[in-house]
């Protein structure tokens, strides 16, 4: 798709030689530079969180927000919704898909936990808004999904949440609720088998500035910073905003519960 698609909705002229792909590029410091490409459906539509890498660097996980463009599609709204995470093994400059798992429509962002054995995903599916997928050596286990009980979106983009991020402790996740300008935190409870059995709110939802698109925890886990891009029904599309705003949230200590959180 062409860059102007976000304003016009037009995908541009089709090119059979350009397909959704993952590119692996060697570091500029290496003596020999190379680019390895593997076809994998994604459409690169959404926040910059559709990809993550295993702790050992051997596997790459790619979320499919929208499916590969068909020959007949000419507009963005004609692309089919994606619902899959794929695992690609990286070996000697080459990569190949080794596993996949369905998690809910239009996954917006994925993030691997600090232990490297559980992926958190946020989707546009009301029954699977927050999904967790165990992963071991690039292979996926059974997904566990949870609805967040969010009211229907009233913003100019029909999305309720766009971002999920693991707390450095691995016990909590932060979720950006873009249409209401908030961030919510959840404790993640796992059973003996490692699967996620439940989630529960950790502290109260925090009001940010408008449209907190992405977020990051500080390395010590004491703060969460959101990038608020200021989009809304009162702006001219994606480009009618002069500047964004950063919001910093201070968090309770790990293990704090109830009102103290």
Secondary structure by P-SEA (a helix, b strand, c coil): cccccccccccccccccccbbbbbbccccccccbbbbbbbccccccccccccccccccbbbbbbccccccccccccccccbbbbbbbbbbcccbbbbccccccccccccccccccccbbbbbcccccccbbbbbbccccccbbbbbbccccccccccccccccccccccccbbbbbbccccbbbbbbbbbccccccccccccccccccccccccccccccccccccccccccccccccccccbbbbbbbbbcccccccccc
